[in-house]
Amino acid sequence: MSFSDLGLRAELLRAVEAQGYDTPTPIQRQAIPAVLKGGDLLASAQTGTGKTAGFTLPMLQRLAEGPRPAKCQIRALVLTPTRELAAQVGESVRDYGKHLSLTHHVIFGGVGQQPQIDAIRPGLDVLVATPGRLLDLHQQGHVNLSQVEILVLDEADRMLDMGFIHDIRRVLKLLPEKRQNLLFSATFSSEIQALADKLLDRPEMIEVARRNTTAETVDQAVYRVDRERKRELLAHLIESHRWYQVLVFTRTKHGANRLAEHLDKRNITAMAIHGNKSQSARTRALGAFKSGDLQVLVATDIAARGLDIDELPHVVNFELPNVAEDYVHRIGRTGRAGNEGQAVSLVCVDEHGLLKNIERLIKRDLEKRIEPGFEPDPNAKPEPIENGRNRRGGGQRRGGNTNRNSGGGSSGNGGGNQRNGGQRSDNGNSHNRNASDQPARRRRRRGGQGNRQGQA
């Protein structure tokens, strides 16, 4: 089957061909005709399987056949959990819609709002947004959502994990009752099903892969190592195997900064990306990494979704995530679209419980390796993972330390119950919203206080 068999317009087929694609992925083969019919859709597929094109292409076709938007009006709204994912979706809308006379823009917090206001003022066919900045601009009267024809919730499971359910409900109240709803998710959890039951009207359901599976194209392995030698081992693996493009995940912002500095001292070009970095710094680091000018990008989990890098060969878990599902999202950055990739996890004695949780989730035992010269001490004793986030025995989502102070391990990643009331963030920090992304009324109520930075 080719894209021309899916009923797409010639303008869209030209754009797809220019991107180098000729055969639709399974999710695209099923989603594109379903969206073109105009009904609601609930779709789940592994990350990296082409979900974005699965809704972008048919959405653009439907919009091209309708009237232009009036002042400040939005015809199609795509909600995403993070800035990086919003930017990625915006690029897809631009690339696939370049032969159509449709207007689009991307808005998120952490940057000045005036250029966003100026772009929205004439009206837009497609607005890609993070929830906080969208609600902020709507409250100021700059966005009219009363004429939205198509609503897309992209990476809906991640939005729920980050605590955006209340903002999603607020956005839904601003939309017309009659519209097309498309809910796309990497996982198909009970929480997603509950949201779909309230949001969707007799939806078509697509599930390309079973829940919480990892791509078969990704070679996964674990290196056992003492906690104090992780940085040295990572540098050794990069140098000895000549890894030229490596995405490395850490648990904390501080840990990401320290690791990037260590690698730089070893003449391995590295930069850190996390919620404390300015948007310009994050964009600059991502651009250098994608172009190949930067060898290593060290990231917290804000990058587990929304990073779309062609043929990324290596992902390293410098530290295992506290929530097992995040392992699936992290390693999903490699082995995308049928390409091969390698996922390596550096595991110390503190993380054995986390490793068991991951293996239980993905229903497979990961290959264990020991690098010569880096043999772990068999007598080493486990210590609590930083900020007390593993004191309940291995990164469970519920329970643990519920302290919400900035140093207290309050995220849903093994600490408190983030899903039920934790702070949240459009900048990817899973329990903190940047002050620039809070609705103005909430900022006034808090007396203009600055950010409470979390651990992501």
C-alpha positions in Angstrom: 0.0 0.0 0.0 1.2 3.6 -0.8 0.0 6.9 0.6 -1.9 7.5 -2.7 -4.1 4.6 -1.7 -5.3 6.4 1.4 -7.4 9.1 -0.3 -5.0 12.0 0.3 -4.9 15.1 -1.9 -2.2 15.6 -4.5 -0.7 18.5 -2.5 -0.2 16.3 0.5 1.2 13.4 -1.5 3.8 15.7 -2.9 4.8 16.9 0.6 5.0 13.3 1.8 7.2 12.3 -1.1 9.5 15.3 -0.4 10.0 14.0 3.1 11.2 10.7 1.7 8.3 8.5 2.7 6.6 6.2 0.2 4.9 3.5 2.4 2.6 4.4 5.3 3.2 2.8 8.7 0.5 0.5 10.2 -0.9 3.4 12.4 -1.0 5.7 9.3 -2.7 3.0 7.2 -5.5 2.8 9.8 -5.7 6.3 11.2 -5.7 8.4 8.0 -8.8 6.9 6.5 -10.6 7.0 9.8 -9.8 10.7 10.4 -10.9 11.5 6.8 -14.3 10.0 7.6 -14.8 12.8 10.2 -15.5 10.6 13.2 -13.8 10.4 16.6 -10.7 8.3 17.0 -8.8 6.6 19.8 -5.4 5.4 18.6 -2.5 3.8 20.4 0.8 2.7 19.0 4.4 2.4 20.0 6.4 5.7 20.0 8.3 6.2 16.7 5.7 4.6 14.5 4.4 7.7 12.8 1.4 8.8 14.9 2.1 12.5 14.1 1.6 12.1 10.4 -1.3 9.8 11.1 -3.4 12.7 12.3 -1.6 15.7 10.6 -2.1 14.5 7.0 -5.9 13.9 7.2 -6.4 16.9 9.5 -4.9 19.2 6.9 -7.0 17.6 4.1 -10.2 18.2 6.0 -9.2 21.8 6.8 -8.3 22.5 3.2 -11.8 21.7 2.2 -13.4 24.2 4.6 -13.7 28.0 5.1 -10.9 30.2 6.4 -10.9 31.2 10.1 -12.2 34.5 11.3 -10.3 36.9 13.6 -8.7 35.1 16.6 -10.5 31.9 15.7 -8.9 28.5 15.6 -10.2 25.7 13.3 -8.0 22.8 14.6 -6.3 22.6 18.0 -3.5 20.2 18.8 -2.7 19.9 22.5 0.7 18.5 23.5 2.4 18.1 27.0 5.8 19.7 26.3 7.4 22.5 24.3 9.6 20.1 22.4 6.6 17.9 21.2 4.7 21.1 20.3 7.6 22.2 18.1 7.9 18.8 16.5 4.1 18.7 15.7 4.4 22.2 14.3 7.2 21.2 12.0 5.1 18.3 10.7 2.2 20.7 10.0 4.5 23.0 8.2 6.2 20.3 6.1 3.1 18.4 5.2 1.0 21.5 4.6 3.5 23.5 2.5 1.5 23.1 -0.7 -1.8 24.1 1.0 -2.9 27.7 1.8 -3.4 27.0 5.5 -2.1 29.0 8.4 -0.6 27.5 11.6 1.4 28.5 14.6 2.9 26.9 17.8 2.5 28.4 21.3 4.1 27.4 24.6 5.4 28.9 27.8 8.9 30.0 28.6 9.1 32.5 25.7 7.5 36.0 25.1 3.8 35.9 24.3 3.6 38.9 22.0 4.8 37.1 18.8 2.2 34.4 19.6 -0.5 36.9 20.0 0.4 38.5 16.7 0.3 35.2 14.9 -3.1 34.2 16.4 -4.8 37.6 15.8 -5.8 37.1 12.1 -7.1 33.6 13.0 -5.4 30.2 12.3 -6.3 27.0 10.6 -4.1 25.0 13.0 -2.9 25.9 16.5 -0.4 23.6 18.3 -0.3 24.4 22.0 0.7 23.4 25.4 -2.3 23.7 27.8 -1.0 26.4 30.2 0.0 29.0 27.6 -3.3 28.3 25.7 -5.4 29.0 28.7 -3.3 32.1 29.6 -3.9 33.6 26.2 -7.5 32.7 26.1 -8.0 34.4 29.5 -6.5 37.5 28.1 -8.9 37.4 25.2 -6.4 36.6 22.5 -7.7 33.1 21.5 -11.3 32.2 20.4 -11.9 28.4 20.6 -15.6 28.6 19.9 -15.2 27.5 16.3 -12.7 24.6 16.7 -13.6 21.8 14.2 -10.9 19.3 15.2 -9.3 18.6 18.6 -6.2 16.5 18.8 -4.8 15.3 22.1 -1.3 14.1 21.3 0.7 12.0 23.8 -2.5 12.0 25.9 -1.0 9.5 28.4 2.0 11.8 29.0 -0.4 14.7 29.7 -2.2 12.7 32.3 1.1 11.6 33.9 2.1 15.3 34.1 -1.1 16.3 35.8 -2.8 18.2 33.0 -6.2 16.6 33.4 -7.7 19.7 35.0 -6.3 22.0 32.3 -7.7 19.6 29.6 -11.1 19.8 31.2 -10.9 23.6 31.2 -10.0 23.7 27.5 -12.9 21.3 26.7 -15.4 23.7 28.2 -14.2 26.4 25.8 -14.8 24.2 22.7 -18.0 23.8 20.7 -20.0 20.7 21.5 -19.9 19.5 17.9 -16.3 18.7 16.7 -14.1 15.9 15.7 -11.9 14.5 18.6 -8.7 12.6 18.0 -6.9 11.0 20.9 -3.4 9.7 20.3 -1.3 7.9 22.9 1.8 5.8 23.1 0.1 3.6 25.8 -3.4 2.4 26.2 -4.0 2.6 29.9 -7.1 2.5 32.0 -6.8 6.2 32.6 -6.7 6.9 28.9 -9.8 4.7 28.4 -11.6 6.8 31.1 -10.7 10.0 29.4 -11.8 8.6 26.0 -15.2 7.6 27.5 -15.9 11.2 28.5 -14.3 12.9 25.4 -15.1 10.7 22.4 -18.4 9.9 20.7 -18.5 6.4 19.3 -14.8 6.4 18.4 -13.0 4.1 16.0 -10.3 2.3 18.0 -6.9 1.5 16.7 -4.2 -0.3 18.7 -1.2 -1.2 16.6 0.9 -2.8 19.4 0.1 -4.2 22.8 0.5 -1.9 25.8 4.0 -1.1 27.1 6.0 -3.0 24.5 9.4 -2.0 23.3 10.3 -2.0 19.6 11.9 -5.2 18.3 14.5 -3.1 16.4 16.0 -1.9 19.7 18.9 -3.9 21.1 18.6 -3.6 24.9 21.3 -4.3 27.5 22.2 -3.6 31.1 25.8 -2.8 32.3 26.2 -3.5 36.0 28.5 -0.9 37.6 29.2 0.8 40.9 27.3 4.1 41.3 30.6 6.1 41.7 32.0 4.8 38.3 29.0 5.4 36.1 30.3 8.6 34.5 33.7 6.9 33.9 32.0 3.9 32.3 29.8 6.0 30.1 32.8 8.0 28.7 34.6 4.7 28.2 31.7 3.2 26.2 31.3 6.2 24.0 35.0 6.4 23.3 35.7 2.6 22.8 32.6 2.0 20.7 32.9 5.3 18.8 29.3 6.3 19.5 28.8 9.5 17.6 25.2 10.5 18.6 24.0 9.5 22.1 21.0 10.6 24.0 21.6 10.1 27.8 18.9 10.2 30.4 19.4 11.3 34.1 16.8 11.7 36.9 17.7 15.2 37.9 18.6 18.5 36.4 21.7 18.8 38.6 22.8 15.3 37.6 22.4 16.2 33.9 24.5 19.3 34.3 27.3 17.4 36.2 27.4 14.6 33.6 27.6 17.0 30.6 30.5 18.8 32.3 32.3 15.5 33.0 32.0 14.4 29.4 33.2 17.8 28.1 36.3 17.4 30.2 36.9 14.1 28.4 36.7 15.9 25.1 33.3 14.4 24.4 31.0 17.3 23.3 27.9 17.3 25.5 25.1 19.6 26.6 22.3 19.2 29.1 18.6 19.9 28.4 16.0 20.2 31.2 13.3 22.4 32.6 15.7 24.9 34.1 17.2 25.7 30.7 15.8 28.6 28.8 13.9 27.8 25.7 16.6 29.3 23.5 19.2 27.1 25.2 17.1 24.0 24.7 16.4 24.8 21.1 20.1 25.4 20.5 21.2 22.2 22.1 18.6 20.2 20.2 19.6 21.8 16.9 23.3 21.0 17.5 22.5 17.4 18.4 20.3 16.8 15.4 22.9 18.3 13.1 25.6 16.1 14.5 27.7 19.0 15.9 27.0 17.7 19.4 28.0 14.2 20.3 26.0 13.7 23.5 22.7 15.3 24.7 22.1 14.7 28.4 18.4 15.0 29.2 15.8 14.6 32.0 12.5 13.0 31.1 11.2 16.1 29.3 13.0 14.7 26.3 11.4 11.2 26.6 8.6 12.5 24.4 8.8 15.0 21.7 12.3 14.3 20.5 12.2 13.2 16.9 15.7 12.5 15.6 16.1 10.5 12.4 18.0 7.3 12.9 19.2 8.1 16.4 21.6 5.2 17.1 22.1 5.2 20.9 20.0 5.9 24.0 21.6 5.5 27.5 19.8 5.3 30.8 22.6 6.8 33.0 20.0 6.3 35.8 17.0 4.1 35.5 13.6 6.0 35.7 11.6 5.7 38.9 8.5 4.8 36.8 8.9 1.7 34.7 6.7 3.1 31.9 9.2 5.9 31.4 11.8 3.3 30.3 9.6 2.5 27.3 9.3 6.1 26.4 13.0 6.8 26.8 14.3 4.0 24.6 11.6 4.7 22.1 13.8 7.6 20.9 15.9 5.0 19.0 14.8 2.2 16.7 12.2 4.4 15.2 10.3 3.8 11.9 11.9 0.4 11.4 15.5 1.6 12.0 17.8 -0.3 14.3 18.9 1.2 17.6 20.7 0.4 20.9 19.5 1.1 24.4 22.0 0.8 27.2 21.2 1.1 30.9 23.9 1.6 33.6 22.6 0.0 36.7 24.1 0.1 40.2 23.1 -1.8 43.3 20.6 0.9 44.3 18.5 0.3 41.2 18.0 -3.4 41.2 14.4 -2.9 42.3 13.8 -0.4 39.5 15.3 -2.9 37.0 12.9 -5.7 38.2 9.9 -3.3 37.7 11.0 -2.6 34.2 11.5 -6.2 33.2 8.2 -7.1 34.7 6.5 -4.4 32.7 8.1 -5.2 29.3 7.8 -9.0 30.1 11.4 -9.8 29.3 14.7 -10.2 31.0 17.3 -7.7 29.8 20.8 -8.9 28.9 23.2 -8.2 31.8 26.8 -7.2 31.0 30.0 -6.3 32.9 32.6 -4.2 31.2 36.2 -5.4 31.9 37.8 -3.0 34.3 34.4 -1.8 35.6 33.4 -4.9 37.7 30.9 -3.9 40.4 31.8 -4.5 44.1 29.9 -7.6 45.1 29.8 -6.4 48.7 28.3 -3.0 47.8 25.2 -2.0 49.8 22.2 -0.3 48.3 21.5 3.3 49.3 18.3 5.3 48.9 18.0 6.9 45.5 18.5 10.7 45.5 15.9 12.8 47.2 14.3 9.7 48.8 12.4 8.7 45.7 13.1 5.0 46.0 12.4 4.4 49.7 9.4 2.3 49.0 11.5 -0.3 47.3 11.9 0.4 43.6 10.1 3.3 42.0 6.5 2.7 42.6 4.1 5.3 41.2 2.0 5.5 44.4 3.2 6.1 47.9 6.6 7.2 49.1 7.5 10.7 50.1 4.7 13.2 49.4 6.6 16.3 50.4 6.0 18.9 47.7 8.9 21.2 48.6 11.4 21.7 45.8 13.9 19.3 47.3 11.5 16.7 48.4 11.0 14.1 45.7 7.3 14.9 45.1 6.9 13.8 41.5 4.8 10.9 40.4 8.1 9.2 39.5 8.2 7.2 42.6 7.4 9.9 45.1 4.0 11.3 45.8 0.9 10.8 43.7 1.6 13.3 40.9 -1.4 12.2 38.8 -3.7 13.4 41.6 -2.8 16.9 42.1 1.0 17.3 41.7 2.3 20.5 40.1 2.8 20.3 36.3 4.7 22.0 33.6 4.5 22.8 29.9 8.3 23.0 30.0 8.5 19.3 30.5 9.1 19.4 34.3 6.6 16.8 35.4 5.4 18.6 38.5 6.1 22.3 38.0 4.6 24.8 35.7 6.8 27.7 34.6 5.4 30.9 35.8 5.2 32.3 32.3 2.8 29.4 31.4 0.4 29.8 34.4 -2.9 31.5 33.7 -2.7 35.1 34.8 -5.4 34.7 37.5 -3.5 31.9 39.2 -0.3 34.0 39.2 -2.1 36.9 40.8 -3.7 34.6 43.4 -0.2 33.3 44.3 1.0 36.8 44.8 3.5 36.8 41.9 5.7 34.1 43.4 8.4 32.6 41.2 8.8 29.1 40.1 9.0 26.2 42.5 11.4 24.0 40.7 11.0 20.3 40.9 13.4 17.4 40.1 12.7 16.5 36.5 
